[in-house]
């Protein structure tokens, strides 16, 4: 690992680090909208995979009849309420970690490679998930749903943060691990390496269609040296 080009690894959470983490995340969005805005909303018809939480909330409220102005005014309080509820309700997630994740992150940590989260989760929800899964100590920072309009923006903010902290240089290899097409698109938009992992809802053929740099069944035997080369 050249001293003038330390690598940076970025990871999505849902479907990449862990899967089938229960209904709690969706339910706190529903409950927060009801508690703050008084709307009976649902996520049942929304393809939430790969989406940012605030976009999910906006879709829910719009379909429940809220105007754009009402949505904008209510959003900060709903975001705060949803995160508070998730901290209260999130169960132990240690059994939900995807195959190979712990081994890979242990390798990354031992080598002192900086790792960060790039996720559509709201920040407190994202940190709570990785904490309850026993993974939080592997991550130096994160870029979350509050911080950008789409996943490409979140990845760009994460890279900028790492540069400001002088963790990386312009020569550093950077890779984004994700299970959804939006993760691949975000990597390509930022000119970084895309590592697609077929542990989420997207099929391998759907991921392959976007030509990621690496397409893995899961993170067991992850070719870390090749990704960093």
N, C-alpha and C positions, 0 to 999 in steps of 0.2 A: 504494500500500500504506500505509494509515493507520498512523501511529506508535503509536496506542493500540490497534491491533488487528492485530499481525503474524500472518500465517497459519502453520499447521502442516500439513505433508503427511506422511502415514504410508503405508508401502508393505509389502505382502506380498512375499516373494521368489519362491518356486517358482510358475511359471505366470504371474507378473506382471512381475517384473524379468528372469527368465530361464526357459528351458524346455529339456527334454530334456538335463539336465545329467549324465546317465549313471547307472549303477547303484550308484555308490559310497555314496550316502547310505543307501539301503536295506541294502546289504551290511554297512556298519559296525554297524548295529543288530543284524543277525543274528549277526555275529561277536562283538559285545560280549556278547550274551546267552549265547552258547556259552562264551566265555572266562571270564566271571565266574560264571555260574550253572550251567554245564554242561548247558544245555538246547539241543536241536536245534529251533529255532523258525524261522518263516518269515513274510514279509510278503505272500506270494503271494495270500492270500485276504482281505487287509485293504484296504478302500478308503482308502488313506492320504491322498489329496488332501483338503486342508482340515483334517487332523487335527494334533494336537500330538504331537511325538515321544514324550513320556512316555506318552501314551495308546496310541500304536502299540506301544511296548515292553510296556506292561501287557497289551494284547490278545495279543501274541505269546506272552508267558510264560504267561498263563492258558490259552491253547489248547495249550501244550506241557505242561500238567499242573501248573503251579506254584500253590501256595496263595496267598491274598491276603497272608498274613504273609511268606512267602518273597519275594514280589514286592516288598513294601515294604522289606524288609531289603536286598535286592540292588540296588534301583534306583539309589542314589547311585553305587555303583561301576560299574554298567553305563553310566550317563550319562557318567561320567568317561572310561571306556574307549572308548565310541563316539566321543566328541569327539576324543580323542587319535588314534584310527585315521583319522578323517576328515581331520585336518590332514596326516597322513602320505600319504594316498591321493588327495586331491582334485586333479583335473587342472586345467589352464588352462581357464577357462570364458568367455574373452572372445568366443568365437564363438557362445555360447549366449544372449546377451542378446537380449531380445525387441525387435521393431521399435519404434522411436521412443523407447526408454528413455533412451538416451544423450543425445539431443537435449533431451528433457524435463528430465532431471536437470541438464544444463548450464544450461538456462534458470533452473531453481530455484536453483542454486548462484550464478549470476551476480547474481541478485536478492537473495541472502542470506536466502532463505527456509529456515527450519529444516525438515529432513527426517529422519524416523526409520523404523526397521524395526518392523513388527508381524508376527511370523511364528511358525509352529508349530515351526520348527527349534530345536534346542538352540543356546545362544548361540555357542559356538565354531564350530559347524557353520555357522550363519547368517553370522557375520562372515567365515569362511573363504570361503564362496561368493561374497559380494560383493567380497571382496578379489581372488580369483582371476578374477573377471569384470571387474575394473578399475573397480568402482563404489564402493568403500568410502569414498573421500574425500568423497562427496556426503552421507553420513549422520552426524549428530551423536550419535545414540544408537539404542538398540533395546530392544524388549520381546520376550522369547523364551519358549520352552516351559517353562523352569524356573520362570517367574515367575507362573503363573496356571493356573487349572483349565480355561479355555477362551479362545477368541480375543477375546471381548468383554472379559474381564478383562485380557488383555494390552493391548488398545487403551486401556482405562481407566487402566492403569498408565502407559502412554506419555504420555497427556494429563496425568496428575498430575505426572509427571516434568518435562514441559515447563513446567508452571505453577510448580513449585518453583524451576526455573532462571530464572523470569521471562522466558522466551522468548515467552510468549503471555499474553493477558489473557482475561477472560471474554467479550470481544467478538470474539475472534479466530476467523476461519473455519478449520475443521479438516476435512480430508478423508482418507479411508482408501481407498487403491487396492488392489484385489484381484481375483483371477480366479475365486473360488469363492463359493458361496452363503454360506458361513460368514463371509466377509469383509463381505458386505452386512449380514448379521444383526448382526455385531459393531459396524458403524458405526451401525446403527439403535438398538442397545441403548445406545449412548453419545450419541445425539443429534447425531451429526456426519454430514457428507456422505459418501455412498458412491459411489465411482467403480469400476464393474465393468468389467473388461477381458477380452474373450473370447479370451485367448491361452493359457488353460489347458485342462483337460479338460472343464470345464462348458460346455455349449452355450449360445449366446446366449439361446435361449428359456427355459432353466432360470434364467439370471441375471435375465432380464426379469421372470419370474414374481414375483420378490421386490421389484420396483419400485425399483431403485437410482436415485439422483439423476442419475447419468450412466451410460450403457452404451456402451462404445467397442469397436470391432473390435480395435484395438490402440492404442498410445500415440503413433502418428504423428499429427501435427496435433491433439494433445491440446488441448482448449479451456481452457487454464489460467486465463485471465482470467475466464471464466464460472464455473469451479469455485471460484475465490477470491472472486467477487462476493457 
